[in-house]
Amino acid sequence: MQSIYQLVETQFEAVNTLILQQLHSQIALVEDISQYLATGGGKRVRPLVVLLIASALDDADNPCQVELATAIEFLHTATLLHDDVVDVSSLRRGKPTANANWGNASSVLVGDFVYSRAFQLMVSVGNLKVMQVLSDTTVKIAEGEVQQLAEIGNLALDEPTYFDVIERKTAQLFAGACESAALVAGADTAISEAARDYGKHLGLAFQLVDDYLDYAGDTEALGKNVGDDLAEGKLTLPLIEALRQTRENDAEAHTELSTAIANKDLSKISTIVEIVRACHALDYTREAAKRHAELAASRLEALPSSPLRDALSELCEFVVQRSF
């Protein structure tokens, strides 16, 4: 990943600087939480793909791309603040969440502040098509989060519905980020659509690996608690596939899975992981991530051949192979 970041190092540093500037507030509590978020780490993959797409389309020196990348990161950060409140999460990126430190009310309101900053930056970009894309994107993200909430504990949740949820809540922001970068660069419709498809499939792969790691990772590497999805009653692909297989082949394991999910029983996490592994539901999830990563890479053929395009392809491989 370091070699990929180095290709857009100057622009990435400009994004980090702009993040700190734009999160400044004269309200002390807003300033405290915002700076905590800004220095909280994270891969910042979404602004990275904006800068890589821009550079691949020979638009690297356009200051609007830095503003766009920062806006995308703010949209992501705001959703994380709100998600942590909804999910009652206590750990993210290896640190206590903002709601754990400052409470739910402060986290929600600062999330609104960060959202507002994102839209101020979108206005600065000055591209009505980009405003339309990202406005639509935020609506779909909100719908996805509500849809996921409505499906909590639903043992009948099927795979198509799961993919609909993660496309809205995760893949849409990747897709909107990539399409917007192409639009700011003045790309034609074919390239803009290819960039959007790249982002969508990259985002799906990213979320699938996140869901895989919730049962296959470890807390120190992830920077968040393993088993959070089970504790929240979320059915992700590893559980959906494990439930399907045990329903057909192992009544005892199926009952154990169903009971743990219904009770949000994190004390059963080791047993659940054993069942999920035994029926190859983790392998099934990672293979699905690989397929979407390959689909993402295939859409890059519409972009001019360059080291930047190669880096975008390498990013697909990183997303699938990562352990954090």
VONUNU-742988 format. One record per atom (N, C-alpha, C): y, z, x; residue in three letters. Coordinates in steps of 0.1 Angstrom, whole numbers, padded with zeros to 4 digits, always signed. Example, Ala and Ser with C-alpha at 12.3 -4.5 7.8 and 13.67 -1.06 7.14 Angstrom:
BEGIN
-0057+0078+0132ALA/-0045+0078+0123ALA/-0033+0078+0132ALA/-0022+0071+0128SER/-0011+0071+0137SER/+0000+0079+0129SER/
***
This chain:
BEGIN
-0012+0000+0008MET/+0000+0000+0000MET/+0013+0000+0009MET/+0012+0007+0020GLN/+0024+0008+0028GLN/+0029-0006+0032GLN/+0020-0015+0035SER/+0024-0029+0039SER/+0031-0036+0028SER/+0027-0033+0015ILE/+0033-0039+0003ILE/+0047-0034+0002ILE/+0049-0021+0003TYR/+0062-0015+0001TYR/+0072-0020+0012TYR/+0066-0023+0024GLN/+0075-0027+0035GLN/+0081-0041+0032GLN/+0074-0049+0024LEU/+0079-0063+0021LEU/+0093-0062+0013LEU/+0095-0051+0006VAL/+0107-0050-0002VAL/+0114-0036+0001VAL/+0112-0032+0014GLU/+0117-0019+0018GLU/+0132-0017+0015GLU/+0140-0027+0019THR/+0155-0025+0017THR/+0158-0023+0002THR/+0152-0032-0006GLN/+0155-0030-0021GLN/+0149-0017-0026GLN/+0138-0013-0021PHE/+0131-0001-0026PHE/+0140+0011-0023PHE/+0145+0011-0011GLU/+0154+0022-0007GLU/+0167+0022-0016GLU/+0172+0010-0019ALA/+0183+0009-0028ALA/+0180+0015-0042ALA/+0168+0013-0047VAL/+0163+0019-0060VAL/+0163+0034-0059VAL/+0157+0039-0048ASN/+0157+0054-0046ASN/+0170+0060-0046ASN/+0180+0053-0040THR/+0194+0058-0039THR/+0200+0058-0053THR/+0198+0047-0060LEU/+0204+0045-0073LEU/+0198+0055-0083LEU/+0185+0058-0082ILE/+0178+0069-0090ILE/+0186+0082-0089ILE/+0188+0086-0076LEU/+0195+0099-0074LEU/+0209+0099-0079LEU/+0216+0087-0078GLN/+0230+0086-0083GLN/+0230+0087-0098GLN/+0221+0080-0104GLN/+0222+0079-0119GLN/+0216+0091-0126GLN/+0209+0099-0119LEU/+0204+0112-0125LEU/+0214+0123-0123LEU/+0225+0121-0117HIS/+0235+0131-0115HIS/+0241+0134-0128HIS/+0244+0147-0131SER/+0251+0151-0143SER/+0259+0163-0140SER/+0270+0165-0147GLN/+0279+0176-0146GLN/+0273+0188-0153GLN/+0263+0186-0162ILE/+0256+0197-0169ILE/+0246+0202-0160ILE/+0247+0215-0156ALA/+0238+0221-0146ALA/+0223+0219-0149ALA/+0219+0222-0161LEU/+0205+0221-0165LEU/+0200+0207-0164LEU/+0208+0197-0168VAL/+0204+0183-0167VAL/+0202+0179-0152VAL/+0212+0184-0144GLU/+0212+0181-0130GLU/+0199+0187-0124GLU/+0196+0199-0127ASP/+0185+0206-0121ASP/+0171+0199-0124ASP/+0169+0196-0137ILE/+0157+0190-0141ILE/+0156+0176-0135ILE/+0167+0168-0136SER/+0168+0154-0131SER/+0164+0154-0116SER/+0170+0162-0108GLN/+0168+0162-0094GLN/+0153+0166-0091GLN/+0148+0175-0099TYR/+0134+0179-0097TYR/+0125+0167-0100TYR/+0128+0159-0110LEU/+0120+0147-0113LEU/+0122+0137-0102LEU/+0134+0135-0097ALA/+0137+0125-0087ALA/+0130+0127-0074ALA/+0128+0140-0071THR/+0121+0143-0058THR/+0107+0147-0060THR/+0101+0144-0072GLY/+0088+0149-0075GLY/+0077+0140-0071GLY/+0080+0129-0063GLY/+0069+0120-0058GLY/+0066+0110-0069GLY/+0054+0105-0068GLY/+0049+0094-0077GLY/+0049+0081-0069GLY/+0041+0072-0074LYS/+0039+0059-0067LYS/+0050+0049-0070LYS/+0057+0051-0081ARG/+0068+0041-0085ARG/+0063+0027-0084ARG/+0051+0025-0090VAL/+0045+0011-0090VAL/+0053+0002-0099VAL/+0059+0007-0110ARG/+0066-0002-0119ARG/+0078-0008-0113ARG/+0087+0000-0107PRO/+0098-0006-0100PRO/+0094-0015-0088PRO/+0083-0011-0082LEU/+0077-0020-0071LEU/+0074-0034-0076LEU/+0067-0035-0087VAL/+0064-0048-0092VAL/+0076-0056-0096VAL/+0087-0050-0101VAL/+0099-0057-0103VAL/+0105-0063-0091VAL/+0105-0055-0080LEU/+0111-0060-0067LEU/+0102-0071-0061LEU/+0089-0070-0062LEU/+0079-0080-0057LEU/+0081-0093-0065LEU/+0081-0092-0078ILE/+0083-0104-0086ILE/+0096-0111-0082ILE/+0107-0103-0082ALA/+0120-0109-0078ALA/+0120-0116-0065ALA/+0114-0109-0055SER/+0113-0115-0041SER/+0104-0127-0041SER/+0093-0127-0049ALA/+0085-0139-0050ALA/+0092-0151-0056ALA/+0102-0148-0064LEU/+0109-0159-0071LEU/+0123-0161-0064LEU/+0124-0156-0051ASP/+0135-0158-0043ASP/+0148-0152-0049ASP/+0147-0141-0055ASP/+0158-0134-0061ASP/+0160-0120-0056ASP/+0155-0118-0043ALA/+0155-0104-0038ALA/+0169-0098-0036ALA/+0179-0107-0033ASP/+0192-0102-0030ASP/+0201-0099-0042ASP/+0195-0102-0054ASN/+0203-0100-0066ASN/+0203-0085-0070ASN/+0215-0079-0069PRO/+0216-0064-0072PRO/+0212-0060-0086PRO/+0211-0070-0095CYS/+0206-0067-0108CYS/+0192-0063-0108CYS/+0184-0068-0098GLN/+0170-0065-0097GLN/+0168-0050-0094GLN/+0177-0044-0086VAL/+0177-0030-0082VAL/+0180-0022-0095VAL/+0190-0026-0102GLU/+0193-0019-0115GLU/+0182-0020-0125GLU/+0176-0032-0126LEU/+0164-0033-0135LEU/+0153-0024-0131LEU/+0149-0024-0118ALA/+0138-0016-0113ALA/+0141-0001-0116ALA/+0153+0003-0114THR/+0156+0017-0117THR/+0155+0020-0132THR/+0160+0011-0140ALA/+0159+0013-0155ALA/+0144+0014-0159ALA/+0136+0006-0153ILE/+0121+0006-0156ILE/+0116+0020-0152ILE/+0119+0025-0140GLU/+0114+0038-0136GLU/+0119+0049-0145GLU/+0132+0048-0150PHE/+0137+0058-0159PHE/+0130+0058-0173PHE/+0127+0046-0178LEU/+0119+0045-0190LEU/+0106+0052-0188LEU/+0099+0050-0177HIS/+0086+0056-0174HIS/+0088+0071-0173HIS/+0098+0076-0166THR/+0100+0090-0164THR/+0103+0097-0177THR/+0111+0091-0186ALA/+0114+0097-0199ALA/+0102+0099-0207ALA/+0093+0088-0207THR/+0081+0089-0215THR/+0072+0101-0209THR/+0071+0102-0196LEU/+0063+0113-0190LEU/+0069+0127-0194LEU/+0082+0128-0195LEU/+0087+0141-0199LEU/+0083+0144-0213LEU/+0084+0134-0222HIS/+0080+0137-0236HIS/+0065+0138-0237HIS/+0057+0131-0230ASP/+0043+0132-0230ASP/+0038+0146-0226ASP/+0044+0151-0216ASP/+0040+0164-0211ASP/+0042+0175-0221ASP/+0053+0173-0229VAL/+0055+0183-0240VAL/+0045+0181-0251VAL/+0042+0169-0255VAL/+0033+0166-0265VAL/+0019+0171-0261VAL/+0015+0168-0249ASP/+0002+0172-0244ASP/+0000+0186-0239ASP/+0012+0193-0238VAL/+0012+0207-0233VAL/+0006+0207-0219VAL/+0011+0197-0211SER/+0006+0196-0197SER/+0014+0206-0188SER/+0007+0211-0178SER/+0013+0220-0169SER/+0014+0215-0155SER/+0008+0204-0151LEU/+0008+0199-0138LEU/+0009+0184-0138LEU/+0018+0179-0129ARG/+0019+0164-0127ARG/+0024+0162-0113ARG/+0017+0152-0106ARG/+0021+0149-0093ARG/+0020+0161-0083ARG/+0011+0170-0087GLY/+0008+0182-0078GLY/+0018+0193-0080GLY/+0027+0191-0090LYS/+0038+0202-0092LYS/+0037+0206-0106LYS/+0043+0218-0109PRO/+0044+0221-0124PRO/+0053+0211-0131PRO/+0049+0208-0143THR/+0057+0199-0151THR/+0071+0205-0155THR/+0080+0197-0159ALA/+0093+0202-0162ALA/+0093+0212-0174ALA/+0084+0208-0184ASN/+0083+0217-0195ASN/+0077+0231-0191ASN/+0068+0231-0181ALA/+0062+0244-0176ALA/+0073+0252-0169ALA/+0083+0246-0163ASN/+0094+0253-0156ASN/+0105+0256-0165ASN/+0109+0247-0174TRP/+0122+0249-0181TRP/+0120+0250-0197TRP/+0107+0247-0201GLY/+0105+0248-0215GLY/+0105+0234-0222GLY/+0100+0234-0234ASN/+0098+0221-0241ASN/+0112+0215-0246ASN/+0121+0224-0251ALA/+0133+0219-0256ALA/+0141+0212-0245ALA/+0142+0218-0234SER/+0150+0212-0222SER/+0144+0199-0218SER/+0130+0199-0217SER/+0123+0187-0212SER/+0126+0175-0222SER/+0125+0178-0235VAL/+0127+0167-0245VAL/+0141+0161-0243VAL/+0151+0170-0243LEU/+0165+0166-0242LEU/+0168+0159-0229LEU/+0163+0164-0218VAL/+0165+0157-0205VAL/+0158+0143-0206VAL/+0147+0143-0212GLY/+0140+0130-0214GLY/+0149+0120-0222GLY/+0156+0125-0232ASP/+0166+0116-0239ASP/+0177+0112-0230ASP/+0181+0121-0221PHE/+0192+0117-0211PHE/+0187+0106-0202PHE/+0175+0107-0197VAL/+0170+0097-0188VAL/+0168+0084-0195VAL/+0163+0084-0208TYR/+0162+0072-0216TYR/+0176+0065-0217TYR/+0186+0073-0219SER/+0200+0068-0221SER/+0205+0062-0208SER/+0202+0068-0197ARG/+0205+0062-0184ARG/+0199+0048-0182ARG/+0186+0047-0187ALA/+0179+0035-0185ALA/+0187+0024-0193ALA/+0191+0027-0205PHE/+0198+0017-0213PHE/+0212+0013-0207PHE/+0218+0023-0201GLN/+0231+0020-0194GLN/+0229+0010-0183GLN/+0218+0012-0176LEU/+0214+0002-0165LEU/+0211-0011-0170LEU/+0204-0012-0182MET/+0201-0025-0188MET/+0213-0032-0191MET/+0223-0025-0196VAL/+0236-0031-0199VAL/+0242-0037-0187VAL/+0241-0029-0176SER/+0247-0034-0163SER/+0240-0047-0158SER/+0227-0049-0161VAL/+0221-0061-0158VAL/+0227-0073-0164VAL/+0232-0071-0177GLY/+0240-0081-0183GLY/+0232-0093-0188GLY/+0219-0091-0192ASN/+0211-0102-0196ASN/+0205-0099-0210ASN/+0210-0106-0220LEU/+0206-0102-0234LEU/+0191-0104-0236LEU/+0184-0114-0229LYS/+0170-0115-0231LYS/+0163-0103-0225LYS/+0168-0098-0214VAL/+0162-0086-0208VAL/+0163-0074-0218VAL/+0175-0073-0223MET/+0177-0062-0233MET/+0167-0063-0245MET/+0165-0075-0249GLN/+0156-0077-0260GLN/+0141-0074-0256GLN/+0137-0078-0245VAL/+0124-0075-0240VAL/+0122-0060-0238VAL/+0131-0053-0232LEU/+0129-0039-0229LEU/+0131-0031-0242LEU/+0140-0035-0251SER/+0141-0028-0264SER/+0128-0029-0272SER/+0122-0041-0272ASP/+0109-0043-0279ASP/+0099-0034-0272ASP/+0099-0034-0259THR/+0090-0026-0251THR/+0090-0011-0254THR/+0102-0006-0255THR/+0103+0009-0258THR/+0098+0012-0272THR/+0100+0003-0282VAL/+0094+0005-0295VAL/+0079+0005-0295VAL/+0073-0004-0288LYS/+0059-0005-0287LYS/+0053+0007-0280LYS/+0060+0012-0269ILE/+0055+0024-0262ILE/+0055+0036-0272ILE/+0065+0037-0279ALA/+0066+0048-0289ALA/+0055+0047-0299ALA/+0053+0035-0304GLU/+0042+0033-0314GLU/+0028+0037-0308GLU/+0026+0033-0295GLY/+0014+0036-0288GLY/+0011+0051-0287GLY/+0022+0058-0284GLU/+0021+0072-0282GLU/+0017+0079-0295GLU/+0024+0074-0306VAL/+0021+0080-0319VAL/+0007+0076-0324VAL/+0003+0064-0321GLN/-0011+0060-0324GLN/-0021+0068-0317GLN/-0019+0071-0304GLN/-0028+0079-0296GLN/-0028+0093-0302GLN/-0017+0099-0306LEU/-0017+0112-0312LEU/-0025+0112-0325LEU/-0024+0102-0333ALA/-0031+0101-0346ALA/-0046+0100-0344ALA/-0050+0095-0332GLU/-0064+0094-0330GLU/-0071+0106-0322GLU/-0063+0116-0320ILE/-0068+0128-0313ILE/-0080+0133-0320ILE/-0091+0135-0313GLY/-0103+0141-0319GLY/-0111+0132-0328GLY/-0107+0119-0328ASN/-0114+0109-0337ASN/-0127+0104-0330ASN/-0138+0110-0334LEU/-0151+0106-0327LEU/-0155+0092-0331LEU/-0149+0086-0341ALA/-0153+0073-0345ALA/-0144+0062-0338ALA/-0135+0067-0329LEU/-0126+0057-0323LEU/-0134+0047-0315LEU/-0130+0034-0318ASP/-0138+0023-0312ASP/-0130+0017-0300ASP/-0137+0009-0293GLU/-0131+0003-0280GLU/-0119-0006-0283GLU/-0120-0015-0293PRO/-0108-0023-0296PRO/-0095-0015-0299PRO/-0097-0004-0307THR/-0086+0005-0310THR/-0080+0012-0298THR/-0090+0016-0289TYR/-0085+0022-0276TYR/-0077+0013-0268TYR/-0082+0000-0267PHE/-0074-0010-0259PHE/-0060-0013-0266PHE/-0060-0012-0279ASP/-0047-0014-0286ASP/-0037-0003-0282ASP/-0042+0009-0281VAL/-0034+0021-0278VAL/-0029+0019-0263VAL/-0038+0017-0254ILE/-0033+0017-0240ILE/-0025+0004-0237ILE/-0027-0007-0244GLU/-0018-0018-0242GLU/-0004-0014-0246GLU/-0002-0007-0257ARG/+0011-0003-0262ARG/+0017+0007-0252ARG/+0010+0018-0250LYS/+0016+0030-0243LYS/+0017+0028-0228LYS/+0009+0019-0222THR/+0010+0018-0207THR/+0013+0003-0203THR/+0005-0006-0208ALA/+0006-0020-0203ALA/+0019-0026-0207ALA/+0025-0022-0218GLN/+0037-0029-0223GLN/+0049-0027-0213GLN/+0050-0015-0207LEU/+0061-0013-0197LEU/+0059-0022-0185LEU/+0046-0023-0180PHE/+0043-0032-0169PHE/+0047-0046-0172PHE/+0043-0050-0184ALA/+0045-0064-0189ALA/+0060-0067-0190ALA/+0067-0057-0196GLY/+0082-0059-0198GLY/+0089-0059-0185GLY/+0085-0051-0175ALA/+0091-0050-0162ALA/+0090-0064-0155ALA/+0078-0069-0155CYS/+0075-0082-0148CYS/+0082-0094-0155CYS/+0082-0094-0168GLU/+0089-0105-0175GLU/+0104-0104-0173GLU/+0109-0092-0173SER/+0124-0090-0171SER/+0128-0094-0157SER/+0120-0091-0147ALA/+0123-0095-0133ALA/+0124-0110-0132ALA/+0114-0117-0139ALA/+0114-0132-0139ALA/+0126-0137-0146ALA/+0130-0131-0157LEU/+0142-0136-0165LEU/+0154-0134-0157LEU/+0156-0123-0151VAL/+0168-0121-0142VAL/+0169-0131-0131VAL/+0157-0135-0126ALA/+0157-0145-0115ALA/+0159-0159-0121ALA/+0160-0161-0134GLY/+0162-0174-0140GLY/+0150-0183-0140GLY/+0138-0177-0140ALA/+0126-0184-0141ALA/+0124-0191-0154ALA/+0116-0202-0154ASP/+0114-0209-0167ASP/+0104-0201-0175ASP/+0102-0206-0187THR/+0093-0199-0197THR/+0079-0197-0192THR/+0073-0208-0185ALA/+0060-0207-0180ALA/+0058-0196-0170ALA/+0068-0195-0161ILE/+0067-0184-0151ILE/+0069-0170-0157ILE/+0079-0170-0166SER/+0082-0157-0172SER/+0070-0152-0180SER/+0063-0161-0187GLU/+0051-0157-0195GLU/+0040-0153-0185GLU/+0038-0160-0174ALA/+0028-0157-0165ALA/+0031-0143-0159ALA/+0043-0140-0155ALA/+0047-0127-0150ALA/+0044-0116-0160ALA/+0047-0119-0173ARG/+0044-0109-0183ARG/+0029-0106-0184ARG/+0021-0117-0184ASP/+0006-0115-0185ASP/+0001-0107-0173ASP/+0007-0111-0161TYR/+0003-0103-0149TYR/+0005-0088-0151TYR/+0017-0085-0156GLY/+0021-0071-0158GLY/+0012-0064-0168GLY/+0009-0071-0179LYS/+0001-0066-0190LYS/-0013-0062-0185LYS/-0020-0072-0178HIS/-0033-0069-0173HIS/-0033-0059-0161HIS/-0023-0059-0153LEU/-0022-0049-0143LEU/-0021-0035-0149LEU/-0012-0034-0160GLY/-0011-0021-0167GLY/-0023-0016-0173GLY/-0031-0026-0179LEU/-0044-0022-0185LEU/-0053-0017-0174LEU/-0054-0024-0163ALA/-0063-0019-0152ALA/-0058-0005-0147ALA/-0045-0003-0146PHE/-0040+0009-0142PHE/-0044+0021-0151PHE/-0042+0019-0164GLN/-0046+0029-0173GLN/-0061+0032-0174GLN/-0069+0021-0173LEU/-0083+0023-0172LEU/-0088+0031-0160LEU/-0082+0029-0149VAL/-0085+0037-0137VAL/-0080+0051-0139VAL/-0068+0053-0145ASP/-0064+0067-0148ASP/-0074+0074-0156ASP/-0079+0067-0167ASP/-0089+0073-0176ASP/-0102+0076-0169ASP/-0106+0067-0160TYR/-0118+0069-0151TYR/-0116+0081-0142TYR/-0105+0082-0136LEU/-0103+0093-0126LEU/-0102+0107-0133LEU/-0099+0107-0146ASP/-0098+0120-0153ASP/-0112+0126-0154ASP/-0123+0118-0151TYR/-0136+0124-0151TYR/-0143+0122-0137TYR/-0137+0114-0129ALA/-0143+0111-0116ALA/-0135+0116-0104ALA/-0122+0120-0107GLY/-0114+0124-0096GLY/-0114+0139-0093GLY/-0104+0144-0085ASP/-0103+0158-0083ASP/-0088+0162-0084ASP/-0085+0174-0088THR/-0072+0178-0091THR/-0062+0176-0079THR/-0066+0179-0067GLU/-0057+0178-0055GLU/-0053+0164-0053GLU/-0063+0155-0054ALA/-0059+0141-0051ALA/-0051+0135-0063ALA/-0054+0139-0075LEU/-0047+0133-0086LEU/-0033+0139-0088LEU/-0032+0151-0084GLY/-0019+0158-0087GLY/-0017+0163-0101GLY/-0028+0162-0108LYS/-0029+0168-0122LYS/-0043+0173-0125LYS/-0044+0180-0135ASN/-0057+0187-0138ASN/-0067+0177-0143ASN/-0079+0177-0136VAL/-0091+0169-0141VAL/-0095+0174-0154VAL/-0099+0165-0163GLY/-0103+0169-0176GLY/-0092+0171-0186GLY/-0080+0167-0183ASP/-0069+0169-0192ASP/-0071+0162-0205ASP/-0077+0150-0204ASP/-0079+0142-0216ASP/-0089+0149-0226ASP/-0099+0155-0221LEU/-0108+0163-0229LEU/-0101+0175-0235LEU/-0093+0182-0227ALA/-0086+0193-0232ALA/-0076+0190-0243ALA/-0071+0177-0243GLU/-0062+0173-0253GLU/-0069+0166-0265GLU/-0082+0164-0264GLY/-0089+0158-0275GLY/-0088+0143-0275GLY/-0084+0137-0263LYS/-0082+0122-0263LYS/-0095+0116-0259LYS/-0099+0106-0267LEU/-0110+0098-0264LEU/-0106+0085-0257LEU/-0110+0085-0244THR/-0107+0073-0236THR/-0120+0066-0234THR/-0119+0055-0226LEU/-0131+0046-0226LEU/-0144+0053-0220LEU/-0143+0062-0210PRO/-0155+0068-0206PRO/-0162+0076-0217PRO/-0154+0083-0225LEU/-0160+0091-0236LEU/-0165+0081-0247LEU/-0157+0071-0250ILE/-0161+0062-0261ILE/-0174+0055-0258ILE/-0176+0051-0245GLU/-0188+0044-0241GLU/-0200+0054-0241GLU/-0197+0067-0236ALA/-0207+0077-0235ALA/-0212+0081-0249ALA/-0203+0082-0259LEU/-0206+0085-0272LEU/-0215+0074-0278LEU/-0211+0061-0276ARG/-0219+0050-0281ARG/-0233+0050-0276ARG/-0234+0052-0263GLN/-0248+0052-0257GLN/-0256+0064-0261GLN/-0251+0076-0261THR/-0259+0088-0265THR/-0262+0087-0280THR/-0253+0082-0288ARG/-0256+0080-0302ARG/-0269+0073-0305ARG/-0271+0063-0296GLU/-0283+0054-0297GLU/-0295+0059-0290GLU/-0293+0067-0279ASN/-0304+0070-0270ASN/-0307+0085-0267ASN/-0297+0094-0270ASP/-0299+0108-0267ASP/-0291+0117-0276ASP/-0298+0121-0287ALA/-0292+0129-0297ALA/-0286+0142-0292ALA/-0293+0148-0283GLU/-0289+0161-0278GLU/-0276+0160-0270GLU/-0275+0150-0261ALA/-0263+0147-0253ALA/-0252+0143-0262ALA/-0255+0136-0273HIS/-0244+0131-0282HIS/-0238+0143-0289HIS/-0247+0153-0293THR/-0242+0165-0300THR/-0233+0173-0291THR/-0237+0174-0278GLU/-0230+0182-0268GLU/-0216+0175-0265GLU/-0216+0162-0264LEU/-0203+0155-0262LEU/-0194+0157-0274LEU/-0200+0155-0286SER/-0192+0155-0298SER/-0186+0169-0300SER/-0194+0180-0298THR/-0189+0193-0299THR/-0178+0197-0289THR/-0180+0193-0277ALA/-0170+0195-0267ALA/-0156+0188-0270ALA/-0157+0176-0275ILE/-0145+0169-0278ILE/-0138+0175-0290ILE/-0146+0178-0301ALA/-0141+0184-0313ALA/-0134+0198-0310ALA/-0139+0205-0300ASN/-0134+0218-0297ASN/-0124+0218-0285ASN/-0122+0206-0280LYS/-0114+0205-0268LYS/-0118+0215-0257LYS/-0131+0215-0255ASP/-0137+0226-0247ASP/-0138+0222-0232ASP/-0127+0226-0225LEU/-0127+0222-0210LEU/-0137+0230-0202LEU/-0143+0241-0207SER/-0153+0248-0200SER/-0166+0240-0199SER/-0167+0229-0207LYS/-0179+0221-0206LYS/-0177+0208-0198LYS/-0166+0208-0190ILE/-0162+0196-0183ILE/-0173+0191-0173ILE/-0180+0200-0166SER/-0190+0196-0157SER/-0202+0190-0164SER/-0205+0195-0175THR/-0216+0189-0183THR/-0212+0176-0189THR/-0200+0175-0193ILE/-0195+0162-0199ILE/-0195+0151-0188ILE/-0191+0155-0176VAL/-0190+0145-0165VAL/-0205+0141-0162VAL/-0214+0150-0162GLU/-0228+0146-0159GLU/-0233+0136-0169GLU/-0230+0139-0182ILE/-0234+0129-0193ILE/-0228+0116-0191ILE/-0215+0116-0189VAL/-0207+0104-0187VAL/-0212+0095-0175VAL/-0216+0102-0164ARG/-0221+0095-0153ARG/-0235+0090-0156ARG/-0243+0098-0162ALA/-0257+0095-0164ALA/-0259+0082-0173ALA/-0250+0080-0182CYS/-0251+0068-0190CYS/-0242+0057-0185CYS/-0237+0058-0173HIS/-0229+0048-0166HIS/-0216+0044-0173HIS/-0211+0054-0180ALA/-0198+0051-0187ALA/-0186+0050-0177ALA/-0187+0057-0166LEU/-0177+0056-0156LEU/-0177+0042-0149LEU/-0189+0038-0146ASP/-0191+0024-0141ASP/-0186+0014-0150ASP/-0189+0016-0163TYR/-0184+0007-0174TYR/-0169+0006-0174TYR/-0162+0017-0172THR/-0148+0018-0173THR/-0142+0011-0161THR/-0147+0014-0149ARG/-0142+0008-0137ARG/-0144-0008-0137ARG/-0155-0012-0142GLU/-0157-0027-0143GLU/-0147-0033-0153GLU/-0144-0026-0164ALA/-0133-0031-0173ALA/-0120-0032-0165ALA/-0117-0022-0157ALA/-0105-0023-0149ALA/-0105-0034-0139ALA/-0116-0037-0133LYS/-0117-0048-0124LYS/-0115-0062-0131LYS/-0120-0063-0143ARG/-0118-0075-0151ARG/-0103-0078-0154ARG/-0096-0067-0157HIS/-0082-0069-0160HIS/-0074-0071-0148HIS/-0078-0065-0137ALA/-0071-0068-0124ALA/-0073-0082-0120ALA/-0085-0087-0122GLU/-0088-0102-0119GLU/-0079-0111-0128GLU/-0078-0107-0141LEU/-0070-0115-0150LEU/-0055-0115-0145LEU/-0051-0103-0141ALA/-0037-0102-0136ALA/-0035-0111-0124ALA/-0044-0111-0114ALA/-0043-0119-0102ALA/-0043-0134-0105ALA/-0051-0137-0115SER/-0052-0152-0119SER/-0039-0157-0124SER/-0031-0149-0130ARG/-0018-0154-0136ARG/-0007-0156-0125ARG/-0010-0151-0113LEU/-0001-0153-0102LEU/+0000-0168-0097LEU/-0010-0176-0101GLU/-0010-0190-0096GLU/+0002-0197-0101GLU/+0009-0192-0111ALA/+0021-0198-0116ALA/+0033-0196-0107ALA/+0032-0186-0098LEU/+0043-0183-0089LEU/+0042-0191-0076LEU/+0053-0193-0069PRO/+0052-0201-0056PRO/+0043-0193-0047PRO/+0036-0200-0039SER/+0027-0194-0028SER/+0036-0188-0018SER/+0033-0175-0015SER/+0041-0168-0005SER/+0034-0155-0001SER/+0039-0148+0009PRO/+0033-0134+0012PRO/+0036-0124+0001PRO/+0047-0127-0007LEU/+0050-0118-0018LEU/+0040-0120-0029LEU/+0036-0132-0032ARG/+0026-0134-0042ARG/+0013-0128-0037ARG/+0010-0129-0025ASP/-0003-0123-0019ASP/-0002-0108-0021ASP/+0010-0102-0019ALA/+0011-0087-0021ALA/+0009-0083-0035ALA/+0014-0091-0045LEU/+0011-0089-0059LEU/-0004-0089-0062LEU/-0011-0098-0056SER/-0025-0099-0057SER/-0032-0086-0051SER/-0027-0082-0039GLU/-0033-0070-0033GLU/-0031-0058-0041GLU/-0019-0058-0048LEU/-0016-0046-0057LEU/-0027-0045-0068LEU/-0032-0056-0072CYS/-0043-0055-0082CYS/-0055-0048-0077CYS/-0058-0051-0064GLU/-0070-0045-0058GLU/-0067-0030-0056GLU/-0055-0026-0052PHE/-0052-0012-0050PHE/-0053-0004-0062PHE/-0048-0010-0073VAL/-0048-0003-0086VAL/-0063+0001-0090VAL/-0072-0008-0087VAL/-0086-0005-0091VAL/-0093+0004-0081VAL/-0089+0003-0068GLN/-0096+0011-0058GLN/-0090+0025-0056GLN/-0079+0027-0061ARG/-0072+0040-0058ARG/-0080+0052-0063ARG/-0077+0064-0057SER/-0083+0076-0061SER/-0073+0086-0065SER/-0060+0082-0068PHE/-0050+0091-0072PHE/-0040+0083-0082PHE/
***
